[in-house]
Amino acid sequence: MFIGEVVGNAWGVQRHPSLQKKSLFLVRPIDPMTEEPLGEAVLALDGGFGAGPGSVVLVVDEGGSARGLLGDAAAPVRTIICGIVDQIVRSGKVKKYA
């Protein structure tokens, strides 16, 4: 699980039936307090939270958990956005996003 920023959209004409009407995004892991990038962007499915470019999100990067969140054991997905971050509190410091 990591916190990341949605940095782009991805589109596909052909999709697996379980991914129909789901949004695909590129999400780059970030340090939630400084917003510094921590790695390369990965493709992630929006779990129905309405994320979009610029959103700071909570991401699950494990296939079984991602399929569990979708409620579809056969879905070909590994990485899913499972929430939009409103704020982070670390060591008494608060970083607000919403």
Biopython code that builds the backbone (N, CA, C, O; Angstrom):
import numpy as np
from Bio.PDB.StructureBuilder import StructureBuilder

atoms = [
    (1, "MET", "N", (0.851, -1.163, 0.000)),
    (1, "MET", "CA", (0.000, 0.000, 0.000)),
    (1, "MET", "C", (0.902, 1.232, 0.000)),
    (1, "MET", "O", (1.925, 1.268, 0.683)),
    (2, "PHE", "N", (0.503, 2.242, -0.780)),
    (2, "PHE", "CA", (1.279, 3.472, -0.802)),
    (2, "PHE", "C", (0.374, 4.665, -1.082)),
    (2, "PHE", "O", (-0.768, 4.514, -1.516)),
    (3, "ILE", "N", (0.913, 5.853, -0.823)),
    (3, "ILE", "CA", (0.222, 7.094, -1.142)),
    (3, "ILE", "C", (0.853, 7.634, -2.412)),
    (3, "ILE", "O", (2.076, 7.664, -2.549)),
    (4, "GLY", "N", (0.007, 8.058, -3.339)),
    (4, "GLY", "CA", (0.516, 8.561, -4.609)),
    (4, "GLY", "C", (-0.340, 9.695, -5.145)),
    (4, "GLY", "O", (-1.403, 10.014, -4.611)),
    (5, "GLU", "N", (0.159, 10.290, -6.215)),
    (5, "GLU", "CA", (-0.557, 11.358, -6.900)),
    (5, "GLU", "C", (-0.947, 10.866, -8.286)),
    (5, "GLU", "O", (-0.126, 10.297, -9.006)),
    (6, "VAL", "N", (-2.201, 11.088, -8.655)),
    (6, "VAL", "CA", (-2.649, 10.733, -10.001)),
    (6, "VAL", "C", (-2.024, 11.742, -10.967)),
    (6, "VAL", "O", (-2.268, 12.945, -10.875)),
    (7, "VAL", "N", (-1.214, 11.225, -11.893)),
    (7, "VAL", "CA", (-0.480, 12.101, -12.808)),
    (7, "VAL", "C", (-0.947, 11.967, -14.255)),
    (7, "VAL", "O", (-0.442, 12.671, -15.129)),
    (8, "GLY", "N", (-1.890, 11.086, -14.520)),
    (8, "GLY", "CA", (-2.371, 10.958, -15.890)),
    (8, "GLY", "C", (-3.471, 9.929, -16.014)),
    (8, "GLY", "O", (-3.731, 9.152, -15.095)),
    (9, "ASN", "N", (-4.113, 9.941, -17.176)),
    (9, "ASN", "CA", (-5.172, 8.988, -17.516)),
    (9, "ASN", "C", (-4.617, 7.930, -18.440)),
    (9, "ASN", "O", (-3.588, 8.134, -19.084)),
    (10, "ALA", "N", (-5.297, 6.797, -18.507)),
    (10, "ALA", "CA", (-4.982, 5.757, -19.485)),
    (10, "ALA", "C", (-6.304, 5.280, -20.072)),
    (10, "ALA", "O", (-7.294, 5.126, -19.357)),
    (11, "TRP", "N", (-6.309, 5.048, -21.380)),
    (11, "TRP", "CA", (-7.514, 4.593, -22.045)),
    (11, "TRP", "C", (-7.234, 3.306, -22.775)),
    (11, "TRP", "O", (-6.114, 3.065, -23.225)),
    (12, "GLY", "N", (-8.249, 2.481, -22.892)),
    (12, "GLY", "CA", (-8.132, 1.240, -23.647)),
    (12, "GLY", "C", (-9.453, 0.950, -24.339)),
    (12, "GLY", "O", (-10.509, 0.988, -23.709)),
    (13, "VAL", "N", (-9.397, 0.663, -25.624)),
    (13, "VAL", "CA", (-10.611, 0.358, -26.377)),
    (13, "VAL", "C", (-11.124, -1.029, -26.013)),
    (13, "VAL", "O", (-12.325, -1.231, -25.833)),
    (14, "GLN", "N", (-10.210, -1.972, -25.908)),
    (14, "GLN", "CA", (-10.577, -3.341, -25.541)),
    (14, "GLN", "C", (-10.293, -3.543, -24.053)),
    (14, "GLN", "O", (-9.184, -3.276, -23.589)),
    (15, "ARG", "N", (-11.280, -4.009, -23.317)),
    (15, "ARG", "CA", (-11.118, -4.235, -21.877)),
    (15, "ARG", "C", (-11.739, -5.562, -21.474)),
    (15, "ARG", "O", (-12.683, -6.048, -22.096)),
    (16, "HIS", "N", (-11.187, -6.125, -20.431)),
    (16, "HIS", "CA", (-11.775, -7.303, -19.804)),
    (16, "HIS", "C", (-13.159, -6.899, -19.285)),
    (16, "HIS", "O", (-13.327, -5.779, -18.804)),
    (17, "PRO", "N", (-14.146, -7.787, -19.375)),
    (17, "PRO", "CA", (-15.505, -7.437, -18.932)),
    (17, "PRO", "C", (-15.588, -6.888, -17.507)),
    (17, "PRO", "O", (-16.423, -6.024, -17.237)),
    (18, "SER", "N", (-14.757, -7.359, -16.605)),
    (18, "SER", "CA", (-14.825, -6.877, -15.220)),
    (18, "SER", "C", (-14.272, -5.460, -15.058)),
    (18, "SER", "O", (-14.441, -4.850, -14.002)),
    (19, "LEU", "N", (-13.619, -4.937, -16.082)),
    (19, "LEU", "CA", (-13.054, -3.586, -15.999)),
    (19, "LEU", "C", (-13.863, -2.553, -16.773)),
    (19, "LEU", "O", (-13.480, -1.384, -16.833)),
    (20, "GLN", "N", (-14.975, -2.971, -17.363)),
    (20, "GLN", "CA", (-15.828, -2.041, -18.095)),
    (20, "GLN", "C", (-16.316, -0.941, -17.162)),
    (20, "GLN", "O", (-16.634, -1.196, -16.000)),
    (21, "LYS", "N", (-16.372, 0.266, -17.670)),
    (21, "LYS", "CA", (-16.863, 1.442, -16.929)),
    (21, "LYS", "C", (-16.015, 1.777, -15.711)),
    (21, "LYS", "O", (-16.495, 2.429, -14.783)),
    (22, "LYS", "N", (-14.763, 1.340, -15.703)),
    (22, "LYS", "CA", (-13.823, 1.687, -14.635)),
    (22, "LYS", "C", (-12.749, 2.595, -15.226)),
    (22, "LYS", "O", (-12.357, 2.420, -16.379)),
    (23, "SER", "N", (-12.278, 3.550, -14.456)),
    (23, "SER", "CA", (-11.239, 4.476, -14.916)),
    (23, "SER", "C", (-9.856, 3.919, -14.612)),
    (23, "SER", "O", (-9.635, 3.301, -13.571)),
    (24, "LEU", "N", (-8.934, 4.148, -15.532)),
    (24, "LEU", "CA", (-7.538, 3.759, -15.352)),
    (24, "LEU", "C", (-6.685, 5.020, -15.256)),
    (24, "LEU", "O", (-6.850, 5.951, -16.045)),
    (25, "PHE", "N", (-5.774, 5.044, -14.289)),
    (25, "PHE", "CA", (-4.917, 6.213, -14.079)),
    (25, "PHE", "C", (-3.467, 5.802, -13.915)),
    (25, "PHE", "O", (-3.157, 4.666, -13.558)),
    (26, "LEU", "N", (-2.584, 6.756, -14.187)),
    (26, "LEU", "CA", (-1.178, 6.614, -13.843)),
    (26, "LEU", "C", (-0.992, 7.291, -12.491)),
    (26, "LEU", "O", (-1.339, 8.459, -12.321)),
    (27, "VAL", "N", (-0.441, 6.547, -11.529)),
    (27, "VAL", "CA", (-0.259, 7.048, -10.169)),
    (27, "VAL", "C", (1.215, 6.948, -9.801)),
    (27, "VAL", "O", (1.819, 5.880, -9.895)),
    (28, "ARG", "N", (1.792, 8.082, -9.376)),
    (28, "ARG", "CA", (3.200, 8.125, -8.972)),
    (28, "ARG", "C", (3.285, 8.146, -7.452)),
    (28, "ARG", "O", (2.681, 9.010, -6.817)),
    (29, "PRO", "N", (4.027, 7.206, -6.854)),
    (29, "PRO", "CA", (4.207, 7.223, -5.395)),
    (29, "PRO", "C", (4.888, 8.524, -4.955)),
    (29, "PRO", "O", (5.812, 9.006, -5.612)),
    (30, "ILE", "N", (4.422, 9.082, -3.838)),
    (30, "ILE", "CA", (5.008, 10.325, -3.317)),
    (30, "ILE", "C", (5.221, 10.213, -1.816)),
    (30, "ILE", "O", (4.606, 9.383, -1.146)),
    (31, "ASP", "N", (6.109, 11.069, -1.296)),
    (31, "ASP", "CA", (6.204, 11.278, 0.146)),
    (31, "ASP", "C", (5.009, 12.167, 0.485)),
    (31, "ASP", "O", (4.919, 13.276, -0.041)),
    (32, "PRO", "N", (4.099, 11.726, 1.334)),
    (32, "PRO", "CA", (2.877, 12.491, 1.559)),
    (32, "PRO", "C", (3.079, 13.850, 2.223)),
    (32, "PRO", "O", (2.220, 14.723, 2.099)),
    (33, "MET", "N", (4.180, 14.046, 2.914)),
    (33, "MET", "CA", (4.413, 15.329, 3.576)),
    (33, "MET", "C", (5.074, 16.353, 2.657)),
    (33, "MET", "O", (4.757, 17.540, 2.728)),
    (34, "THR", "N", (5.983, 15.910, 1.800)),
    (34, "THR", "CA", (6.708, 16.839, 0.932)),
    (34, "THR", "C", (6.220, 16.813, -0.510)),
    (34, "THR", "O", (6.538, 17.707, -1.294)),
    (35, "GLU", "N", (5.454, 15.794, -0.858)),
    (35, "GLU", "CA", (4.964, 15.556, -2.221)),
    (35, "GLU", "C", (6.091, 15.252, -3.207)),
    (35, "GLU", "O", (5.897, 15.349, -4.418)),
    (36, "GLU", "N", (7.266, 14.884, -2.696)),
    (36, "GLU", "CA", (8.388, 14.492, -3.555)),
    (36, "GLU", "C", (8.124, 13.103, -4.132)),
    (36, "GLU", "O", (7.677, 12.213, -3.409)),
    (37, "PRO", "N", (8.399, 12.903, -5.437)),
    (37, "PRO", "CA", (8.206, 11.586, -6.048)),
    (37, "PRO", "C", (9.119, 10.541, -5.406)),
    (37, "PRO", "O", (10.262, 10.836, -5.056)),
    (38, "LEU", "N", (8.601, 9.310, -5.256)),
    (38, "LEU", "CA", (9.368, 8.223, -4.667)),
    (38, "LEU", "C", (9.579, 7.069, -5.640)),
    (38, "LEU", "O", (10.092, 6.021, -5.250)),
    (39, "GLY", "N", (9.198, 7.243, -6.873)),
    (39, "GLY", "CA", (9.354, 6.171, -7.851)),
    (39, "GLY", "C", (8.628, 6.492, -9.131)),
    (39, "GLY", "O", (8.136, 7.602, -9.334)),
    (40, "GLU", "N", (8.570, 5.491, -9.995)),
    (40, "GLU", "CA", (7.915, 5.633, -11.289)),
    (40, "GLU", "C", (6.401, 5.440, -11.156)),
    (40, "GLU", "O", (5.925, 4.761, -10.247)),
    (41, "ALA", "N", (5.673, 6.043, -12.064)),
    (41, "ALA", "CA", (4.223, 5.908, -12.077)),
    (41, "ALA", "C", (3.818, 4.479, -12.445)),
    (41, "ALA", "O", (4.491, 3.810, -13.228)),
    (42, "VAL", "N", (2.706, 4.030, -11.865)),
    (42, "VAL", "CA", (2.150, 2.715, -12.162)),
    (42, "VAL", "C", (0.705, 2.896, -12.617)),
    (42, "VAL", "O", (0.064, 3.898, -12.301)),
    (43, "LEU", "N", (0.207, 1.920, -13.358)),
    (43, "LEU", "CA", (-1.177, 1.922, -13.807)),
    (43, "LEU", "C", (-2.057, 1.412, -12.677)),
    (43, "LEU", "O", (-1.789, 0.354, -12.108)),
    (44, "ALA", "N", (-3.108, 2.160, -12.349)),
    (44, "ALA", "CA", (-4.008, 1.770, -11.260)),
    (44, "ALA", "C", (-5.454, 1.978, -11.678)),
    (44, "ALA", "O", (-5.785, 2.942, -12.369)),
    (45, "LEU", "N", (-6.292, 1.078, -11.256)),
    (45, "LEU", "CA", (-7.722, 1.154, -11.504)),
    (45, "LEU", "C", (-8.361, 1.982, -10.400)),
    (45, "LEU", "O", (-8.027, 1.810, -9.228)),
    (46, "ASP", "N", (-9.286, 2.886, -10.761)),
    (46, "ASP", "CA", (-10.013, 3.625, -9.730)),
    (46, "ASP", "C", (-11.073, 2.700, -9.159)),
    (46, "ASP", "O", (-11.891, 2.155, -9.900)),
    (47, "GLY", "N", (-11.061, 2.525, -7.865)),
    (47, "GLY", "CA", (-11.998, 1.632, -7.197)),
    (47, "GLY", "C", (-13.373, 2.239, -7.003)),
    (47, "GLY", "O", (-14.153, 1.739, -6.193)),
    (48, "GLY", "N", (-13.694, 3.300, -7.721)),
    (48, "GLY", "CA", (-15.011, 3.916, -7.616)),
    (48, "GLY", "C", (-15.048, 5.127, -6.712)),
    (48, "GLY", "O", (-16.110, 5.502, -6.217)),
    (49, "PHE", "N", (-13.895, 5.746, -6.490)),
    (49, "PHE", "CA", (-13.828, 6.881, -5.576)),
    (49, "PHE", "C", (-13.839, 8.235, -6.275)),
    (49, "PHE", "O", (-13.862, 9.272, -5.613)),
    (50, "GLY", "N", (-13.824, 8.236, -7.601)),
    (50, "GLY", "CA", (-13.869, 9.493, -8.342)),
    (50, "GLY", "C", (-12.556, 10.237, -8.369)),
    (50, "GLY", "O", (-12.546, 11.465, -8.461)),
    (51, "ALA", "N", (-11.446, 9.522, -8.290)),
    (51, "ALA", "CA", (-10.131, 10.157, -8.369)),
    (51, "ALA", "C", (-9.925, 10.722, -9.770)),
    (51, "ALA", "O", (-10.599, 10.320, -10.719)),
    (52, "GLY", "N", (-9.007, 11.637, -9.884)),
    (52, "GLY", "CA", (-8.657, 12.216, -11.175)),
    (52, "GLY", "C", (-7.282, 12.834, -11.110)),
    (52, "GLY", "O", (-6.677, 12.874, -10.038)),
    (53, "PRO", "N", (-6.770, 13.316, -12.228)),
    (53, "PRO", "CA", (-5.444, 13.930, -12.236)),
    (53, "PRO", "C", (-5.313, 15.002, -11.155)),
    (53, "PRO", "O", (-6.164, 15.881, -11.023)),
    (54, "GLY", "N", (-4.230, 14.908, -10.388)),
    (54, "GLY", "CA", (-3.981, 15.827, -9.295)),
    (54, "GLY", "C", (-4.421, 15.307, -7.942)),
    (54, "GLY", "O", (-3.997, 15.839, -6.915)),
    (55, "SER", "N", (-5.265, 14.277, -7.911)),
    (55, "SER", "CA", (-5.723, 13.709, -6.639)),
    (55, "SER", "C", (-4.584, 12.990, -5.924)),
    (55, "SER", "O", (-3.761, 12.332, -6.560)),
    (56, "VAL", "N", (-4.543, 13.117, -4.616)),
    (56, "VAL", "CA", (-3.619, 12.336, -3.792)),
    (56, "VAL", "C", (-4.433, 11.164, -3.265)),
    (56, "VAL", "O", (-5.468, 11.347, -2.625)),
    (57, "VAL", "N", (-3.945, 9.949, -3.545)),
    (57, "VAL", "CA", (-4.745, 8.748, -3.321)),
    (57, "VAL", "C", (-3.999, 7.690, -2.527)),
    (57, "VAL", "O", (-2.770, 7.687, -2.462)),
    (58, "LEU", "N", (-4.772, 6.788, -1.921)),
    (58, "LEU", "CA", (-4.252, 5.611, -1.249)),
    (58, "LEU", "C", (-4.388, 4.454, -2.232)),
    (58, "LEU", "O", (-5.463, 4.223, -2.785)),
    (59, "VAL", "N", (-3.290, 3.729, -2.447)),
    (59, "VAL", "CA", (-3.247, 2.695, -3.477)),
    (59, "VAL", "C", (-2.867, 1.352, -2.863)),
    (59, "VAL", "O", (-1.924, 1.261, -2.077)),
    (60, "VAL", "N", (-3.611, 0.314, -3.231)),
    (60, "VAL", "CA", (-3.273, -1.060, -2.871)),
    (60, "VAL", "C", (-2.572, -1.669, -4.071)),
    (60, "VAL", "O", (-3.105, -1.648, -5.180)),
    (61, "ASP", "N", (-1.377, -2.213, -3.857)),
    (61, "ASP", "CA", (-0.585, -2.797, -4.944)),
    (61, "ASP", "C", (-0.370, -4.287, -4.678)),
    (61, "ASP", "O", (0.762, -4.747, -4.532)),
    (62, "GLU", "N", (-1.472, -5.031, -4.619)),
    (62, "GLU", "CA", (-1.433, -6.469, -4.379)),
    (62, "GLU", "C", (-2.705, -7.047, -4.992)),
    (62, "GLU", "O", (-3.813, -6.644, -4.639)),
    (63, "GLY", "N", (-2.538, -7.979, -5.895)),
    (63, "GLY", "CA", (-3.645, -8.485, -6.699)),
    (63, "GLY", "C", (-4.829, -9.032, -5.937)),
    (63, "GLY", "O", (-5.967, -8.676, -6.241)),
    (64, "GLY", "N", (-4.597, -9.901, -4.941)),
    (64, "GLY", "CA", (-5.702, -10.488, -4.196)),
    (64, "GLY", "C", (-6.539, -9.434, -3.485)),
    (64, "GLY", "O", (-7.768, -9.507, -3.486)),
    (65, "SER", "N", (-5.880, -8.461, -2.883)),
    (65, "SER", "CA", (-6.599, -7.386, -2.194)),
    (65, "SER", "C", (-7.340, -6.504, -3.185)),
    (65, "SER", "O", (-8.464, -6.082, -2.915)),
    (66, "ALA", "N", (-6.724, -6.219, -4.332)),
    (66, "ALA", "CA", (-7.369, -5.396, -5.355)),
    (66, "ALA", "C", (-8.628, -6.088, -5.878)),
    (66, "ALA", "O", (-9.670, -5.451, -6.027)),
    (67, "ARG", "N", (-8.534, -7.380, -6.154)),
    (67, "ARG", "CA", (-9.703, -8.124, -6.626)),
    (67, "ARG", "C", (-10.777, -8.187, -5.550)),
    (67, "ARG", "O", (-11.968, -8.138, -5.855)),
    (68, "GLY", "N", (-10.362, -8.295, -4.295)),
    (68, "GLY", "CA", (-11.315, -8.280, -3.191)),
    (68, "GLY", "C", (-12.075, -6.969, -3.102)),
    (68, "GLY", "O", (-13.281, -6.966, -2.856)),
    (69, "LEU", "N", (-11.380, -5.853, -3.301)),
    (69, "LEU", "CA", (-12.042, -4.551, -3.280)),
    (69, "LEU", "C", (-13.040, -4.414, -4.419)),
    (69, "LEU", "O", (-14.086, -3.784, -4.265)),
    (70, "LEU", "N", (-12.714, -5.010, -5.570)),
    (70, "LEU", "CA", (-13.639, -4.986, -6.711)),
    (70, "LEU", "C", (-14.788, -5.960, -6.525)),
    (70, "LEU", "O", (-15.847, -5.794, -7.131)),
    (71, "GLY", "N", (-14.592, -6.969, -5.696)),
    (71, "GLY", "CA", (-15.606, -7.997, -5.527)),
    (71, "GLY", "C", (-15.672, -8.947, -6.705)),
    (71, "GLY", "O", (-16.725, -9.512, -7.001)),
    (72, "ASP", "N", (-14.527, -9.124, -7.388)),
    (72, "ASP", "CA", (-14.465, -9.990, -8.566)),
    (72, "ASP", "C", (-13.159, -10.774, -8.523)),
    (72, "ASP", "O", (-12.097, -10.236, -8.839)),
    (73, "ALA", "N", (-13.235, -12.036, -8.135)),
    (73, "ALA", "CA", (-12.038, -12.865, -7.989)),
    (73, "ALA", "C", (-11.328, -13.143, -9.306)),
    (73, "ALA", "O", (-10.172, -13.566, -9.306)),
    (74, "ALA", "N", (-12.007, -12.910, -10.433)),
    (74, "ALA", "CA", (-11.405, -13.182, -11.744)),
    (74, "ALA", "C", (-10.876, -11.930, -12.432)),
    (74, "ALA", "O", (-10.336, -12.021, -13.535)),
    (75, "ALA", "N", (-11.017, -10.767, -11.809)),
    (75, "ALA", "CA", (-10.587, -9.518, -12.452)),
    (75, "ALA", "C", (-9.071, -9.489, -12.637)),
    (75, "ALA", "O", (-8.329, -9.808, -11.709)),
    (76, "PRO", "N", (-8.608, -9.110, -13.830)),
    (76, "PRO", "CA", (-7.168, -9.039, -14.083)),
    (76, "PRO", "C", (-6.597, -7.706, -13.592)),
    (76, "PRO", "O", (-6.243, -6.843, -14.395)),
    (77, "VAL", "N", (-6.512, -7.547, -12.282)),
    (77, "VAL", "CA", (-6.049, -6.282, -11.712)),
    (77, "VAL", "C", (-5.095, -6.565, -10.557)),
    (77, "VAL", "O", (-5.269, -7.519, -9.800)),
    (78, "ARG", "N", (-4.085, -5.710, -10.444)),
    (78, "ARG", "CA", (-3.135, -5.817, -9.336)),
    (78, "ARG", "C", (-3.151, -4.558, -8.484)),
    (78, "ARG", "O", (-3.023, -4.634, -7.262)),
    (79, "THR", "N", (-3.309, -3.396, -9.119)),
    (79, "THR", "CA", (-3.164, -2.118, -8.429)),
    (79, "THR", "C", (-4.473, -1.341, -8.524)),
    (79, "THR", "O", (-5.003, -1.131, -9.615)),
    (80, "ILE", "N", (-4.994, -0.910, -7.355)),
    (80, "ILE", "CA", (-6.284, -0.228, -7.333)),
    (80, "ILE", "C", (-6.249, 0.950, -6.351)),
    (80, "ILE", "O", (-5.653, 0.867, -5.277)),
    (81, "ILE", "N", (-6.893, 2.029, -6.744)),
    (81, "ILE", "CA", (-7.050, 3.183, -5.860)),
    (81, "ILE", "C", (-8.174, 2.845, -4.889)),
    (81, "ILE", "O", (-9.294, 2.551, -5.306)),
    (82, "CYS", "N", (-7.872, 2.888, -3.591)),
    (82, "CYS", "CA", (-8.872, 2.504, -2.594)),
    (82, "CYS", "C", (-9.313, 3.675, -1.721)),
    (82, "CYS", "O", (-10.056, 3.477, -0.759)),
    (83, "GLY", "N", (-8.871, 4.885, -2.039)),
    (83, "GLY", "CA", (-9.312, 6.048, -1.291)),
    (83, "GLY", "C", (-8.633, 7.314, -1.755)),
    (83, "GLY", "O", (-7.572, 7.269, -2.378)),
    (84, "ILE", "N", (-9.245, 8.440, -1.451)),
    (84, "ILE", "CA", (-8.667, 9.754, -1.734)),
    (84, "ILE", "C", (-8.248, 10.352, -0.398)),
    (84, "ILE", "O", (-9.035, 10.383, 0.548)),
    (85, "VAL", "N", (-7.021, 10.820, -0.321)),
    (85, "VAL", "CA", (-6.446, 11.326, 0.935)),
    (85, "VAL", "C", (-6.903, 12.766, 1.181)),
    (85, "VAL", "O", (-6.763, 13.629, 0.315)),
    (86, "ASP", "N", (-7.452, 13.010, 2.378)),
    (86, "ASP", "CA", (-7.853, 14.359, 2.779)),
    (86, "ASP", "C", (-6.724, 15.061, 3.516)),
    (86, "ASP", "O", (-6.443, 16.236, 3.278)),
    (87, "GLN", "N", (-6.074, 14.316, 4.424)),
    (87, "GLN", "CA", (-4.948, 14.882, 5.161)),
    (87, "GLN", "C", (-4.078, 13.773, 5.719)),
    (87, "GLN", "O", (-4.515, 12.632, 5.868)),
    (88, "ILE", "N", (-2.830, 14.130, 6.027)),
    (88, "ILE", "CA", (-1.854, 13.229, 6.619)),
    (88, "ILE", "C", (-1.344, 13.896, 7.895)),
    (88, "ILE", "O", (-1.089, 15.101, 7.915)),
    (89, "VAL", "N", (-1.195, 13.101, 8.964)),
    (89, "VAL", "CA", (-0.587, 13.586, 10.199)),
    (89, "VAL", "C", (0.591, 12.675, 10.500)),
    (89, "VAL", "O", (0.423, 11.466, 10.662)),
    (90, "ARG", "N", (1.794, 13.262, 10.575)),
    (90, "ARG", "CA", (3.003, 12.496, 10.885)),
    (90, "ARG", "C", (3.883, 13.331, 11.801)),
    (90, "ARG", "O", (4.215, 14.474, 11.488)),
    (91, "SER", "N", (4.255, 12.750, 12.932)),
    (91, "SER", "CA", (5.117, 13.411, 13.918)),
    (91, "SER", "C", (4.552, 14.766, 14.338)),
    (91, "SER", "O", (5.301, 15.727, 14.517)),
    (92, "GLY", "N", (3.226, 14.839, 14.494)),
    (92, "GLY", "CA", (2.590, 16.059, 14.934)),
    (92, "GLY", "C", (2.383, 17.099, 13.850)),
    (92, "GLY", "O", (1.768, 18.135, 14.107)),
    (93, "LYS", "N", (2.878, 16.853, 12.644)),
    (93, "LYS", "CA", (2.695, 17.784, 11.528)),
    (93, "LYS", "C", (1.516, 17.332, 10.675)),
    (93, "LYS", "O", (1.318, 16.140, 10.441)),
    (94, "VAL", "N", (0.739, 18.307, 10.219)),
    (94, "VAL", "CA", (-0.453, 18.012, 9.424)),
    (94, "VAL", "C", (-0.251, 18.549, 8.010)),
    (94, "VAL", "O", (0.169, 19.690, 7.817)),
    (95, "LYS", "N", (-0.558, 17.705, 7.027)),
    (95, "LYS", "CA", (-0.552, 18.116, 5.616)),
    (95, "LYS", "C", (-1.957, 17.867, 5.092)),
    (95, "LYS", "O", (-2.419, 16.727, 5.053)),
    (96, "LYS", "N", (-2.649, 18.957, 4.682)),
    (96, "LYS", "CA", (-4.023, 18.841, 4.180)),
    (96, "LYS", "C", (-4.018, 18.871, 2.662)),
    (96, "LYS", "O", (-3.283, 19.636, 2.036)),
    (97, "TYR", "N", (-4.860, 18.014, 2.084)),
    (97, "TYR", "CA", (-5.010, 17.957, 0.628)),
    (97, "TYR", "C", (-6.400, 18.411, 0.185)),
    (97, "TYR", "O", (-6.561, 18.889, -0.937)),
    (98, "ALA", "N", (-7.394, 18.270, 1.040)),
    (98, "ALA", "CA", (-8.772, 18.595, 0.629)),
    (98, "ALA", "C", (-9.164, 19.975, 1.109)),
    (98, "ALA", "O", (-10.284, 20.421, 0.858)),
]
sb = StructureBuilder()
sb.init_structure("model")
sb.init_model(0)
sb.init_chain("A")
sb.init_seg("    ")
for serial, (resi, resn, name, xyz) in enumerate(atoms, 1):
    if name == "N":
        sb.init_residue(resn, " ", resi, " ")
    sb.init_atom(name, np.array(xyz, "f"), 0.0, 1.0, " ", f" {name:<3s}", serial, name[0])
structure = sb.get_structure()
